[in-house]
């Protein structure tokens, strides 16, 4: 029995090593390599996925992008996937109609939404992000409401009970929310901070339409704090890095998915 357990652990260790080298493994190839059944390999992949060590896909598995996302400063995040974020922001802004009330979450992708609001008239923007509010001050015909609260310096965002209580006084047409992790198979979106997750849940509750703006690197990973499941999301805007089968998976869950 001990030998069987050791063999299983060693096989799974080798599967993870292969993933590090190739970013993807295939069930039937692993079955041949280790001289075990495909059922055994699928069980290996199941167990490794439960430990957040990989992401299962049809016929195999892919490497989990950094496993769990790390909380970075806004200046660091802004350098990552900038072109994709810019395209996502432009597309997201094109969905806003005049006279709507919009809620914009903090983040580098949501900032790109704000950068594309020129020309819109008579819209009201609520935001928890000081940098976004500061940018919007210079745009005519946009009313800006900044949510009060405790300033989280890493993201320039207001969080905490005061922010949550302030938000509950409003109703918005659209919420544009950024995430640090989107685990499609686990069915949810994540952020590194519990306080931000609490605030995001309030944002979702007061929004008629919830739109997640996230470049494809945010998929196939999780972060520390769970925000909500896919059932609370109306639309996702992302880039071409999202796998076709995962786009289909989102759409089966009722989430409209736009690729830019």
Order of alpha helices (4+ residues) and beta strands (2+ residues): alpha-beta-alpha-alpha-beta-beta-alpha-alpha-beta-alpha-beta-alpha-beta-beta-beta-alpha-beta-beta-beta-alpha-beta-beta-beta-alpha-beta
